[in-house]
Amino acid sequence: RCLLAVACSAPFLAVHGHAAGASQRQRVLMFGDSLSYQAGPYLKQDFNPVTTSSFLHLYPGTALCDWLWQIDELTRRTAPDVVVLQFFGNHVTRCIRASPDFIARYGRDLRSAITRLRAVGVSDIVVDVGPISPVATWWSQLVATDRRVIASFHSRDIIYAGAADAAVESP
């Protein structure tokens, strides 16, 4: 299983016809928390620099709501082919700590992010929470919420990272 959504994005590009053989460089925009931040030095190695540009917006402890205000601007500026949203479920920053049900808030924020991304022309979106943690008892609820939001868009171009794994591992 890919532990980071960005590692799953390269196969997603290939499966959806935006592969490295395309005539122009593919652009990947990623928003994430400490899981992606810690992997930052390795993330760019996951893509061929000749065929892929990556734009990483990663910061430890952040939640999706911390990035919503930048999604429109950064997406318009970089014109990505794929956007990756990787958030483990942090709920300590100002935008989410006041939310009594932070899982529902993540769901609303994910719906908002996907809607905003699609409004500016991004169709390929990969979402991931990250690896299972026995400390985070709410992890499975967050994964289920993300999957429900993704399914509500009825699009093959918006996937949970685990689906990208299955797409490249199956015949």
N, C-alpha and C positions, 0 to 999 in steps of 0.2 A: 504494500500500500504506500502511496506517496504520502509523506508526512507534511509536505508543503504544497499548497495549491499551485504554486508557480511551476513546480516540477511536473505537474499534470497538464499545464497549459500547452506545452510543446506538442504532445500527442493530440490535444484538442484542436490545435491549429491544423494538424495533418488530417484528422478525421473530418473536419468541416471545410476542407478545400482551401485553407489559407496556409498551405504548407510552405516549407522553405524554398521550394522550387518556383514559387510565385515570382513575378517579374519585379516586384518592389519589396523593399525591406518591410517586414511585418513589425508592428509595434505592440508591445505588451505594457499595460499600465497596471501597477499593483498597489493596493492599499492594504496595510497589515499592521499587526501588533508585534509584540516581542518575539514570537515564534519566527516570523519573517525577518525581523530586524536582526536577530542572532544569526540567521542564515544568510544575511545580506551579502557577505563576502563571496558566497558560493552561488548565489542566485543567477548572476550573469553568466556563469559557466554552463548553466542548463540550456542556454540558447546559443546558436551559432551566431557570432557577432557580425558575420557577413550578411546574414539574412534576417536578423532580428535585432530590434532595438528594445531595450526595456527601461521603463521609468518607474523607479521604486519610491513609494511614499510610505515609510515604515517607521513606527515609533512604539517603544515598549509601553504597555499599560493602556493603550488607546482602545476605544470602542469605535464601532462604525459611525456613530453620531458625531464623533470628533472630526470626521473627514467629510461629512455631507456637504458642508459649506464650500469645500474645495472641489468636489467632484465635477461640477459643471465646468469650471474654469480650466482645471487640469486636463479634462477630457477634450475640451475644445482645442486647447493648446497642443496637445500631443497627438490628437486624432488616432487613438489606438484601434487596433484590430480586435484585441482581446483585453478585457479588464478582469483582474483577479481581485477578489475581496476575501481576505483571510483574517478572521477575528475569532479569538478563542472564547470570548465571553467576559472580558474584563468589565467590571462595573464600579470603578472607583473614580473616574474622571467626572468633572462637573456636569457634563451633558447627560449622564446616565445614572449617577449615584442617587439622585432624588427619585428615580423611578421605582415605585414599590414592586413592580413586576418587570425586572430588567429583561427577562426572556421575551415577553410580549413586545417590549420596546425594541429589542434587536429585530424582531420580525417586522415591525413597522418601518424601522430604519432600512432594512434590507429591501423591502418593497419600494421605498422611496428612492434608494440608490439605483435599483434596477430600472425603475421608471425614468429617472433622470438620465441614466446612461443610454437608454433606448431613445429618449427624446433628442439626444445629440448625435444619434446615429450609430451607437455601439450595439451590435447584436450578440456578439460572442462574449459571454460572461461566465466566469468560473467562481464558485463560492466554496469556501472551506472553513471549518472551525479549527481543525488541527487534530493531533493525536488524542486518544482517550487518556484522561487523567483520573486516577482514583480519588484525588483530592477534590475535584470538581464534580460534586454529586449532580449538578444541573446540566452537565455536558450533553447527555442524551436528549434532554428537552430542547436544548439549543439546536442540536443537529436536526431533530424532528421539525422544529419551527422553520429552520432554513429550508429544509426539503419541502415543506408545505408551501412556503412562499414561492419557491422556484417552480413547483408544479402548477401553481395558480396562473402562471404566465403562459402555460401550454406551448412552450417553445423548446425545441431540441437544442437551441443555441445558448440556453441558460442552464448550466448544470452544476451539480454538487461535485466536488473534486473526485469523490469515490466513483462517480459515473464515468469520469475520464479514464480512471484506472481500468474499469471494466471494458470500456470501448477499445482500448488498445491490447488488452489481455485476452479478449475473446476472438474467435475466428472472424 
